[in-house]
Amino acid sequence: MRQFPIRDGELVVGGMPLTRLAARVGQTPFYAYDRGSLTRRVAELRAVLPPALKLHYAMKANPMPALVCHMAGLVDGIDVASGGELKVALDAGANPHETSFAGPGKQRTEMQQAVAAGILINIESFREVRELAAISDQTGDRARVAVRVNPDFELKSSGMKMGGGAKQFGVDAEQVPELLAEIGRSGLNFEGFHLFAGSQNLKPEAIVEAQGKSFELAFRLAAAAPSPVRFLNLGGGFGIPYFPGEQPLDLAPIGAALATIVDRASHELPEAELVLELGRYLVGEAGIYVTRIVDRKISRGHCYLVADGGLHHHLSASGNFGQVIRKNYPVAIGNRMASSERETVSVVGPLCTPLDLLADRMELATAEPGDLVVVFQSGAYGFTASPQAFLGHPACVEVMV
């Protein structure tokens, strides 16, 4: 994990040795997010993307308020998935005009919040058109809307498919012209389209293909729109490497293809601002999860390191957040990074279930109670994506460094 240096045999996060950071936090387990890594990732991305393309942060990946505040100063906009996330985004200083709201089950109260805030609402059903029209009539504020389209294609090789086929997300592409007509009759302020075909993709050719198809689909649908397209969210899908053999995503071909799309849009959708929406790719590699070993036990010849944290804090690392075949996240003994003494062990948590597994038969530095286990690639879908109340163990904390 090259984003975190090693000094005197110890992992360094945000310029601080791990053991000192643990003392500063005052407890384990905890998540730590490195501001410098977040800033560098956005800068690296902007260096290869066309300047006219806007970059939005999908805060569902990590809604920690301090992190969202930091990201709001780096990106052009924030995408939220609930009324609760909207409050965090606005409190963090997000520009309402550059904030959008997506989700298949928006409550009326959430839509009222969104209209009052003046953010863009990605419509995902005919019901939402009717609800937003009623809210607009009641308040006198015309809702800003885009249509989230369920495309007639998938993002190939994506870890999680969110478009194509039957999906709860968005409106099927073939139904969008009818929806656009209803939006026109409702008097809502139509601004454009949102397409999101999948996530966690490490194949640039698949992302390039999906983005090209997304633009083509949006261009076709624009013919039925009640007003010119001013907003086009091409989604994201950029992945990060988690498992052995995976390589970082090559951004160069994606940047080149997006430059072509931006050029086409200047002629074919001249009023549209193009947006790339990323979550995991922006924050995933900037975070670590740290848990302390409380026991070391041998069962029929195999060593188990029992830690004070586990799946209740980091469901993704346990393999229970969508993995079909469980694989280990990158794991290390953070205060023994230079140790030459190695052994094959399993790192487990304190819960009464065999699912509470952070590392299964991994070769790690020989460790003892008191040592610190680090799970890398933990900046996305960690703290808030985990069942923290499960079995009533102490809460985890998060820090920015």
C-alpha positions in Angstrom: 0.0 0.0 0.0 2.2 2.7 -1.4 0.0 5.6 -0.2 1.2 4.9 3.4 5.0 5.1 4.1 6.8 2.9 6.6 9.2 4.5 9.2 11.2 2.5 11.7 9.2 -0.6 10.9 5.9 1.1 11.5 3.1 2.2 9.2 2.8 6.0 9.0 -0.6 7.6 8.4 -1.0 11.3 7.9 2.6 11.7 9.0 2.0 9.9 12.3 3.3 6.5 13.3 0.5 4.0 13.8 1.1 3.4 17.5 1.1 7.1 18.2 -2.1 7.6 16.1 -3.8 4.8 18.1 -2.8 6.6 21.3 -4.2 9.9 19.9 -7.5 8.2 19.0 -7.7 6.8 22.5 -9.1 3.4 21.5 -9.3 0.6 19.0 -10.9 -0.2 16.7 -10.9 2.9 14.5 -10.9 4.0 11.0 -8.4 6.6 9.8 -8.6 8.6 6.6 -5.5 10.4 5.2 -6.3 13.9 3.9 -3.2 14.0 1.8 -4.2 10.8 0.0 -7.6 12.2 -0.7 -6.2 15.4 -2.2 -3.6 13.5 -4.3 -6.3 11.2 -5.7 -8.4 14.1 -6.9 -5.4 15.9 -8.4 -4.3 12.7 -10.2 -7.7 12.3 -11.7 -8.1 15.9 -12.8 -4.7 15.6 -14.6 -6.1 13.1 -17.0 -9.7 14.2 -17.3 -10.8 16.9 -19.8 -11.1 20.2 -18.0 -14.7 20.8 -19.0 -15.8 17.6 -17.2 -17.1 18.1 -13.7 -16.2 15.8 -10.9 -18.8 14.8 -8.2 -18.2 12.9 -5.0 -20.8 10.2 -4.3 -20.9 10.5 -0.6 -22.6 7.1 0.1 -19.0 5.7 -0.2 -18.0 7.5 2.9 -20.3 10.1 4.6 -18.1 11.0 7.5 -18.8 14.7 8.0 -15.1 15.8 8.2 -14.3 13.8 5.1 -17.2 15.2 3.2 -16.1 18.7 4.2 -12.6 18.0 2.8 -14.0 16.5 -0.4 -16.4 19.4 -0.9 -13.4 21.7 -1.2 -11.8 19.4 -3.9 -14.6 18.4 -6.2 -17.2 20.3 -8.2 -20.3 18.7 -6.6 -21.7 16.2 -4.1 -24.2 13.4 -4.9 -26.4 12.2 -1.9 -28.6 9.2 -1.4 -30.9 10.3 1.4 -32.2 13.3 3.3 -29.6 12.5 6.1 -26.8 12.7 3.6 -28.2 15.9 2.2 -27.9 17.6 5.6 -24.3 16.4 6.0 -23.4 17.7 2.5 -25.0 21.1 3.0 -23.4 21.4 6.5 -20.1 20.6 4.8 -20.5 23.6 2.5 -21.6 21.8 -0.7 -23.0 24.1 -3.3 -26.7 23.3 -3.6 -26.7 24.0 -7.3 -24.0 21.3 -7.7 -25.6 18.8 -5.4 -27.9 15.9 -6.6 -30.1 13.3 -5.0 -30.5 9.8 -6.2 -32.3 6.8 -4.7 -35.2 4.5 -5.6 -37.3 5.0 -2.5 -37.3 8.8 -1.8 -39.7 9.7 0.9 -41.9 12.8 0.5 -40.2 14.5 3.4 -36.8 14.0 1.7 -38.1 15.4 -1.6 -39.5 18.4 0.3 -36.0 18.9 1.8 -34.4 18.6 -1.6 -36.8 21.1 -3.2 -36.3 23.6 -0.4 -32.6 23.3 -0.7 -32.6 23.9 -4.4 -30.7 20.7 -5.3 -31.1 18.6 -8.4 -33.3 15.5 -7.9 -32.7 12.4 -10.0 -36.2 11.1 -10.7 -36.5 7.3 -10.6 -40.2 6.6 -11.0 -43.5 8.1 -12.2 -44.6 8.5 -8.6 -41.7 10.9 -8.0 -42.9 13.2 -10.8 -46.3 13.4 -9.2 -44.9 13.9 -5.7 -42.5 16.7 -6.8 -45.2 18.4 -8.9 -47.4 18.5 -5.8 -44.6 19.8 -3.6 -43.7 22.5 -6.2 -47.4 23.6 -6.4 -47.6 23.7 -2.6 -44.4 25.7 -2.0 -44.1 27.7 -5.1 -40.6 26.4 -5.7 -40.2 24.5 -8.9 -38.2 21.4 -8.4 -35.0 20.9 -10.4 -35.0 17.4 -11.9 -33.1 15.0 -14.0 -34.1 11.5 -15.1 -32.1 8.6 -13.8 -32.1 6.2 -16.7 -31.9 2.4 -16.4 -29.9 1.8 -19.6 -30.5 -1.1 -22.0 -26.8 -2.2 -21.4 -24.6 -3.2 -18.5 -21.2 -2.1 -17.4 -19.3 -5.2 -18.3 -17.0 -6.8 -15.7 -18.3 -4.5 -12.9 -18.3 -5.7 -9.3 -21.9 -4.6 -8.9 -24.3 -4.1 -11.8 -26.6 -1.1 -11.3 -28.0 -0.8 -14.8 -29.3 -3.0 -17.7 -32.0 -5.6 -17.3 -34.6 -5.4 -14.6 -33.4 -3.0 -11.8 -34.9 -1.0 -9.0 -32.8 1.9 -10.0 -33.9 4.6 -12.4 -36.5 4.4 -15.2 -36.1 1.9 -18.0 -34.8 3.6 -21.1 -37.8 2.6 -23.2 -40.1 4.3 -20.7 -38.2 7.5 -20.4 -39.9 9.3 -23.4 -43.3 8.8 -21.6 -41.8 10.1 -18.3 -40.3 13.1 -20.1 -43.7 14.0 -21.4 -45.2 13.8 -17.9 -42.4 16.0 -16.6 -43.2 18.5 -19.3 -46.8 18.6 -18.3 -46.0 18.9 -14.6 -44.0 22.1 -15.0 -40.9 20.8 -13.2 -37.6 22.2 -14.2 -36.0 19.5 -16.4 -32.3 19.7 -16.5 -31.0 16.4 -17.9 -30.1 12.7 -17.3 -28.2 10.5 -14.9 -26.9 7.1 -16.0 -25.1 4.7 -13.7 -24.5 1.3 -15.1 -22.2 -0.3 -12.5 -19.4 0.0 -10.0 -16.0 -1.4 -9.0 -14.6 -1.9 -12.5 -10.9 -2.3 -13.2 -11.1 -2.7 -17.0 -10.8 0.7 -18.8 -12.2 -0.7 -22.0 -15.4 -1.6 -20.2 -15.7 1.8 -18.7 -15.0 3.5 -22.0 -17.6 1.4 -23.7 -20.3 2.1 -21.1 -19.6 5.9 -21.1 -19.8 6.0 -24.9 -23.1 4.1 -24.8 -24.4 6.4 -22.1 -23.8 9.5 -24.1 -25.4 7.9 -27.2 -28.5 7.0 -25.1 -28.7 10.4 -23.6 -28.5 12.1 -27.0 -31.3 9.9 -28.3 -33.5 10.6 -25.3 -32.8 14.3 -25.5 -35.1 14.4 -28.6 -38.1 13.7 -26.3 -37.0 16.1 -23.5 -39.3 19.1 -22.6 -36.3 21.5 -22.7 -32.6 21.4 -23.7 -30.3 19.1 -21.7 -28.2 21.1 -19.3 -26.9 18.3 -17.1 -25.5 14.8 -18.1 -24.2 12.5 -15.4 -22.2 9.7 -17.0 -21.9 7.8 -13.8 -18.7 6.3 -12.5 -17.8 2.7 -11.9 -14.0 3.2 -11.4 -12.7 0.5 -9.2 -9.7 0.1 -6.9 -7.6 -3.1 -6.4 -8.5 -5.2 -3.4 -7.3 -8.7 -4.0 -4.1 -10.4 -5.3 -3.5 -10.1 -9.0 -5.7 -7.0 -9.4 -4.0 -3.9 -10.9 -4.8 -0.2 -10.5 -7.2 1.2 -13.1 -5.4 2.7 -16.1 -6.9 6.2 -16.4 -5.3 7.2 -19.7 -7.7 5.5 -22.1 -10.7 6.7 -20.1 -9.5 10.3 -20.1 -8.9 10.2 -23.9 -12.4 8.7 -24.5 -14.0 11.3 -22.2 -12.3 14.1 -24.1 -13.9 12.8 -27.3 -17.3 12.7 -25.6 -16.9 16.2 -24.2 -16.0 17.4 -27.8 -19.1 15.7 -29.2 -21.3 17.1 -26.5 -20.2 20.7 -27.3 -21.8 20.2 -30.7 -24.7 17.7 -30.0 -25.7 18.8 -26.5 -24.3 22.3 -26.5 -26.0 23.4 -23.2 -25.1 20.4 -21.2 -22.5 20.2 -18.4 -21.0 16.7 -18.2 -20.4 15.1 -14.8 -18.4 12.1 -13.6 -19.7 10.7 -10.3 -17.2 8.7 -8.3 -17.2 7.5 -4.7 -15.1 4.5 -3.9 -12.3 5.5 -6.4 -11.9 8.9 -4.6 -11.8 7.7 -1.0 -11.3 3.9 -0.8 -7.5 3.8 -0.8 -7.1 6.7 1.6 -8.6 4.8 4.6 -7.5 2.1 6.9 -9.2 0.1 9.6 -7.2 -0.6 12.8 -8.0 -3.2 15.4 -5.9 -4.5 18.3 -5.0 -8.2 19.0 -6.4 -9.3 22.3 -5.7 -13.0 22.2 -3.5 -15.5 20.3 -4.7 -19.1 20.2 -3.9 -22.3 18.5 -6.6 -24.7 17.4 -5.5 -28.0 16.0 -2.3 -26.5 14.6 -3.7 -23.3 13.2 -3.1 -19.9 14.8 -6.0 -17.4 15.3 -5.3 -13.8 16.2 -8.4 -12.6 18.0 -9.0 -8.9 17.7 -11.2 -6.3 19.3 -12.9 -5.4 16.0 -14.5 -7.4 13.2 -17.4 -7.7 10.8 -19.6 -5.5 12.9 -17.3 -2.6 12.1 -16.0 -3.7 8.6 -18.5 -5.9 6.9 -16.8 -5.5 3.5 -13.5 -6.9 4.7 -15.2 -9.9 6.3 -16.5 -10.8 2.8 -20.2 -10.4 3.8 -20.9 -7.3 1.7 -21.4 -8.8 -1.7 -18.5 -11.2 -2.2 -19.6 -14.5 -3.7 -16.3 -16.2 -3.0 -14.6 -14.7 0.0 -11.2 -13.1 -0.6 -8.8 -11.3 1.8 -8.5 -7.5 1.8 -4.8 -6.4 2.1 -3.9 -6.8 5.8 -0.8 -6.2 7.8 0.5 -6.0 11.3 0.9 -2.2 11.3 3.5 -1.9 14.0 5.7 -4.8 12.7 6.0 -3.8 9.0 9.7 -4.6 8.8 9.6 -7.9 10.7 11.2 -10.9 9.0 9.4 -13.4 11.3 6.3 -14.5 9.4 3.5 -17.0 10.0 0.2 -18.1 8.4 -2.7 -17.0 10.6 -6.3 -16.1 10.6 -7.5 -12.8 12.1 -10.9 -13.0 13.7 -13.1 -10.6 15.6 -14.8 -10.9 19.0 -18.3 -12.0 17.7 -19.9 -15.3 18.2 -20.1 -16.2 14.6 -17.6 -17.9 12.2 -18.4 -15.1 9.7 -16.4 -12.7 11.9 -13.2 -13.1 9.8 -10.9 -10.3 8.7 -8.0 -12.4 7.3 -8.2 -16.1 6.4 -5.0 -18.0 6.4 -2.8 -15.1 5.5 1.0 -14.8 5.9 1.5 -12.0 8.3 4.3 -10.8 10.6 4.3 -12.9 13.8 2.1 -11.0 16.2 1.2 -10.9 19.8 -1.7 -9.4 21.9 -1.4 -5.7 21.8 -0.2 -5.5 18.2 -2.2 -3.6 15.7 -3.9 -5.2 12.7 -4.4 -2.9 9.7 -6.9 -3.5 7.0 -6.1 -1.4 3.9 -8.5 -0.2 1.2 -11.0 0.7 3.9 -11.9 4.3 3.0 -15.2 3.3 1.3 -18.2 1.2 2.4 -16.7 0.5 5.9 -18.0 2.3 9.0 -21.5 3.1 7.8 -21.9 0.0 5.7 -21.5 -2.3 8.8 -23.9 -3.6 11.4 -22.3 -1.8 14.4 -25.0 -2.7 16.8 -24.6 -6.4 16.2 -24.1 -8.3 19.5 -23.7 -5.1 21.5 -19.9 -4.6 21.3 -18.3 -1.2 21.8 -18.6 1.3 18.9 -15.9 2.1 16.5 -14.6 5.6 15.8 -13.4 7.5 12.7 -10.6 10.1 12.4 -9.2 12.3 9.7 -5.4 12.8 9.8 
